[in-house]
Amino acid sequence: MTKIGRIVFGVCAVALCVSQARADALEDAYLKARDAYVARFDPGGKELDYKKIEAPLNKAIADLQNRLRRIVGNPGIKGATGDGKYASDTLIKDDIGFGALDALVFTLDGKGDDRPRVYVTTTGLLGVWLKAHKDWWDKSVSNVPQTAAKALASGDFYTQAISADAAVVKFADLVVQAPAGDIVHAMLDRKQQDDGPGAPDEIIVATTRNGRLYIATAPALPKAPIIAACEKVWKDFEAKSNAAQKRYSDSGLKDEAALKRSETLRTQGDKAFRACYAEKIKGMPVYAKLNARAQSLIDSLPAR
């Protein structure tokens, strides 16, 4: 390497370090402010008077929103309007939706309430969030994986990150392409509060690039079908579960083994149903169209 080359390389390296240090400092300041607000609004087991805290809570959220805008910068999303809205509407531990991903959400061009949405944060803030959510739920149920690649393939991640009042249930993976080096995942899903049959109605795509995490959600178009063979898989398990539940009831609620079997059969049935769906939809013409829809969401995001 020439002397000039070494000088240019050194300057670039210093600029990169300064830029990264600035990003880290902004993220640290944001996290410190967020945690201070959470402590400030912590009810400590007492009942809150929401009318009294509404104004300061909204002011705190606005502050965090502005901080996050400075961190995220211009995400370069095609068709996005505005500067992004803070993804969470609460900082109160007992509220539904507390602990959502530290992200800005952008709405894309379109009509109605079903317009695509894109959540944006940094990979640094994602790493902090994943660590905090390692045991977010009771240890008896699955929690969020601790690597970005595994998290983005998990319905549990999206449930905790962007879905306040319903579980994000994955029905099938979709096939998308992204620049080399990016982590990318796409899925067909449905938000629901109970297990059971039906069809997915949403597409989620997520990718890390340029130091950011992007999560795009949109209605599944064309509509994903109900698959009769998979519905039957569920109904067979459901019938066995109901029979075990009846034995539990007939025992005067004493046959705990029957109750446990009933619950296990429903869980197994739900997994078997979705495994059936994931396999069979791949052989249908609609699958290619859903893949194309997911790819269009990926393509709306900035390239490397």
Secondary structure, DSSP 8 states (H G I E B T S, - for coil): --HHHHHHHHHHHHHHHHHHHHHHHHHHHHHHHHHHHHHHT--TTS---HHHHHHHHHHHHHHHHHHHHHHH-----TTEEEEEEES-S---TTSTTTT--S-EEEEES-SSTT--EEEEEEHHHHHHHHHHTTTSS-TTS----SSHHHHTT-HHHHHHHH-SSSEEEEEEEE-----TT-EEEEEEEEEESS-------EEEEEEEETTEEEEEEEE-SS-----HHHHHHHHHHHHHHHHHHHHHHHTTS--HHHHHHHHHHHHHHHHHHHHHHHHHGGGSHHHHHHHHHHHHHHHTS---
